[in-house]
């Protein structure tokens, strides 16, 4: 397995961990009566994510943000691997992305401004560098 695919696999496992963090905190915050319900907005008074307190709401948003970036990271890893262009540079970019995603969770949870945005940018630029490296 290429280093990029290993980083992708670890990123997917990070998403599993984020799901656990988000769902446990949401259940503690709202109670299983709401989180295990059919989630009909008319019965609950609106979407569950709008009823979360700050910490669980931030974990929810970080979880969704990772889904969004994971799609682009997957494309970069697959392109690099299928085109047999894995290099030390692309591997470093892949692991930089992974480290940034790990750091993003506490940065978002604790509301670290501007660090959360800078960490996100580091991960995004790592993906962009991988895609550009595949083209040159």
Secondary structure, 3 states (H helix, E strand, C coil): CCHHHHHHHHHHHHHHHHHHHHHHHHHHHHCHHHHCCCCCHHHHCCCHHHCCCHHHHHHHHHHHHHHHHHHHHHHHHHHHHHCCCCCHHHHHHHHHHHHHHHHHHHHHHCCCCCHHHHHHHHHHHHHHHHHHHHHC
